[in-house]
Amino acid sequence: MQIISRKNQQDGFEEHSAALPKTLRLYVAKRFLLLTLCMTVALCLLIDLFDLLDLLRKSSAHPQLGFFSTLEISFLHIPYYFLSILPFGILLGGISCFFFLSRASEVTAARAAAISAWQFLVGPLIASIVIGILAIVAISPFSASCYHLATLIEEHYLKTPNAIEDELWLKEEDKGLRNNGHMILHLYGISKTRLKNDHSFLEAQRASILRLGEKDVFLRRIEAQETRLEKGHWIFENAIEISPGQQAKPLPNFSMPSHLTARRARRIGVSADTLSLWNLPRTILWLQEAGLPTRKQQLHLYTLLALPFLNGTMLLISAGFALRPSTKGQRRAVTVIGIGVGTGFCLFTLTKIAEQLGNSGSMPPIFAAVLPLLAGICIAGSLLLKMEEG
């Protein structure tokens, strides 16, 4: 009977020991999520406050931009700032969470129970990755829509109505020519007002068209005063055709078929920050068909895809700096945490440098998006391995 009783006690202890890491993971994950949310929201509001002050400075020279419109633009920027600052918010949230756990000797108690740092890091690590996935899947479309709306409002109030708002270069197959001909269009003064109100219509104040034959041999040039894209056709008004060795001849009613729509042209002309994860692949394909560079769009796409992994890396970095024994004094702990925050700023700076190099073409977009992630993984791995050995 005593043997059976001891065996039952041993089985109960093993079940309790097996359930302990799961309970600890949930406890740490909840504290991490709460502190991360607080840190990220605080950072977003701080950045948005500076953005509001900058908009108020701009509005002083434009009386038509009232206070409420300025406030609306600033409010619409918040989702974009949330996505941009999320990895750093996770770093600060992780440092705060693990610092409080170390101060309360909960980390020491977990180590005394033979629980490794990797075991109670599983919960926060999964939480940080899930936050990143939800951010790119759900928040990214909302952020893109809000940022695009803020851009339209800002352009409406801060730009003069008669100014040339935009130019656009396009490359299309020229179905009016034989032997694989194509044309290059240069549109001046695209009307964004008509474009945003009617997705089936696009117009420009002036256009230059270069018609090229096989092997990019120049054939003729067409200059048009007014151009519009409507129902799959380019319609040129008051056009003049100029051919080598011939006199210019007018083309009063001239149109050419197009594979573009006004909706595609709207996507081509907008900033990459106004495109969500779901719209980026399609837009990149349209840009490639139009013969336009896609570096910024590709970099934005790869950056969004790398966000969950970057969040996890920031969590591991915060653990490597904050999960330190508190026996060396509070000043020492604060110094180590300060170094951790500085490391996060360095990674943030590296991200921006890589982004500029990727946009300029000095670095492949996928490498520019992955470089900060690889650097963070190396830092986090070395810190955690050193902590386990020490």
Stockholm file with secondary structure:
# STOCKHOLM 1.0

chainA/1-390         MQIISRKNQQDGFEEHSAALPKTLRLYVAKRFLLLTLCMTVALCLLIDLFDLLDLLRKSSAHPQLGFFSTLEISFLHIPYYFLSILPFGILLGGISCFFFLSRASEVTAARAAAISAWQFLVGPLIASIVIGILAIVAISPFSASCYHLATLIEEHYLKTPNAIEDELWLKEEDKGLRNNGHMILHLYGISKTRLKNDHSFLEAQRASILRLGEKDVFLRRIEAQETRLEKGHWIFENAIEISPGQQAKPLPNFSMPSHLTARRARRIGVSADTLSLWNLPRTILWLQEAGLPTRKQQLHLYTLLALPFLNGTMLLISAGFALRPSTKGQRRAVTVIGIGVGTGFCLFTLTKIAEQLGNSGSMPPIFAAVLPLLAGICIAGSLLLKMEEG
#=GR chainA/1-390 SS CHHHHHHHHHHHHHHHHHHHHHHHHHHHHHHHHHHHHHHHHHHHHHHHHHHHHHHHHHHTTCTTSCHHHHHHHHHHTHHHHHHHHHHHHHHHHHHHHHHHHHHTTHHHHHHHTTCCHHHHHHHHHHHHHHHHHHIIIIIHHHHHHHHHHHHHHHHHHHSCTTSCCCEEEEEEECTTSSSSCEEEEEEEEECHHHHHHCTTEEEEEEEEEEEECGGGCEEEEEEESEEEEETTEEEEEEEEEECTTSCCEEEEEEEEECSCCHHHHHHHHSCGGGCCTTTHHHHHHHHHHTTCCCHHHHHHHHHHHHHHHHHHHHHHHHHHHHCCCGGGCHHHHHHHHHHHHHHHHHHHHHHHHHHHHHHHTSSCHHHHHHHHHHHHHHHHHHHHHHHHHC
#=GC SS_cons         CHHHHHHHHHHHHHHHHHHHHHHHHHHHHHHHHHHHHHHHHHHHHHHHHHHHHHHHHHHTTCTTSCHHHHHHHHHHTHHHHHHHHHHHHHHHHHHHHHHHHHHTTHHHHHHHTTCCHHHHHHHHHHHHHHHHHHIIIIIHHHHHHHHHHHHHHHHHHHSCTTSCCCEEEEEEECTTSSSSCEEEEEEEEECHHHHHHCTTEEEEEEEEEEEECGGGCEEEEEEESEEEEETTEEEEEEEEEECTTSCCEEEEEEEEECSCCHHHHHHHHSCGGGCCTTTHHHHHHHHHHTTCCCHHHHHHHHHHHHHHHHHHHHHHHHHHHHCCCGGGCHHHHHHHHHHHHHHHHHHHHHHHHHHHHHHHTSSCHHHHHHHHHHHHHHHHHHHHHHHHHC
//
